[in-house]
Amino acid sequence: MEIKKYYVTQKELGNALKDIVDEYLKDKLIEVELEKIILKIINLNKSTYYSKGKVVEKIKRLLGKRRLMIIERIIVNYKGGEMDGNN
């Protein structure tokens, strides 16, 4: 699985996050690696992932509830949720 640092479109970012979480759900990624990858990607792509401090609707739809919940849990657990769209 190829992981890029920067994603141009919301669709590209959403699909990449979806694939990464799916790898974790298939036990092909351990939780520590998942957290590291997710935090890095979202930190580098904040303006694509967030709009007005909230996750962009297109990305929410691409991820679905379960994957979004996993990603948001990682972000909230990272230093008390300091990685929101307002930072």
C-alpha positions in Angstrom: 0.0 0.0 0.0 1.4 3.3 -1.1 1.0 6.2 1.4 1.6 9.7 0.1 2.3 12.7 2.3 0.0 15.2 0.6 -3.4 14.7 -1.1 -4.8 17.2 -3.6 -8.5 16.4 -3.4 -10.8 15.4 -0.6 -11.7 12.3 -2.5 -8.1 11.2 -2.8 -7.5 11.8 1.0 -10.7 10.1 2.0 -9.9 7.0 -0.1 -6.4 6.8 1.3 -7.7 7.1 4.9 -10.3 4.4 4.1 -7.7 2.0 2.7 -5.4 2.6 5.7 -8.2 1.9 8.3 -9.3 -1.1 6.3 -5.8 -2.6 6.5 -5.9 -2.1 10.3 -9.4 -3.8 10.4 -7.9 -6.8 8.5 -5.1 -7.0 11.1 -2.5 -6.0 8.5 -1.5 -3.0 10.6 -1.0 -2.8 14.3 -2.7 0.0 16.2 0.5 2.0 16.9 1.3 2.1 13.2 -2.2 3.1 12.3 -2.1 6.0 14.8 1.3 7.1 13.5 0.1 7.1 9.8 -3.3 8.7 10.5 -1.8 11.5 12.6 0.9 12.2 10.0 -1.5 12.3 7.1 -4.1 14.4 8.8 -1.5 16.8 10.2 0.0 17.4 6.7 -3.5 17.7 5.1 -5.5 19.7 7.6 -6.9 22.1 5.1 -8.3 19.2 3.0 -9.6 17.1 6.0 -11.2 20.0 7.9 -13.4 22.9 6.9 -14.5 25.4 9.6 -13.1 23.1 12.3 -15.1 20.0 11.2 -14.4 17.0 9.1 -15.4 17.7 5.4 -18.7 16.0 4.5 -17.2 14.3 1.4 -14.6 12.6 3.6 -17.2 11.6 6.1 -19.3 9.9 3.4 -16.2 8.1 2.0 -15.1 6.8 5.4 -18.4 5.8 6.9 -19.3 5.9 10.6 -17.0 3.1 11.8 -13.8 4.3 10.0 -14.5 7.9 11.0 -15.0 6.9 14.6 -11.6 5.1 14.6 -9.9 8.1 13.1 -11.5 10.6 15.4 -10.7 8.5 18.4 -7.0 8.6 17.3 -7.1 12.4 16.9 -8.8 13.0 20.2 -6.4 10.7 22.1 -3.5 12.5 20.5 -2.6 15.1 23.2 -6.2 15.8 24.1 -7.5 16.5 20.5 -5.2 19.3 19.7 -5.3 18.4 16.0 -8.6 20.0 15.0 -9.1 22.2 12.0 -8.6 25.3 14.0 -4.9 24.7 14.8 
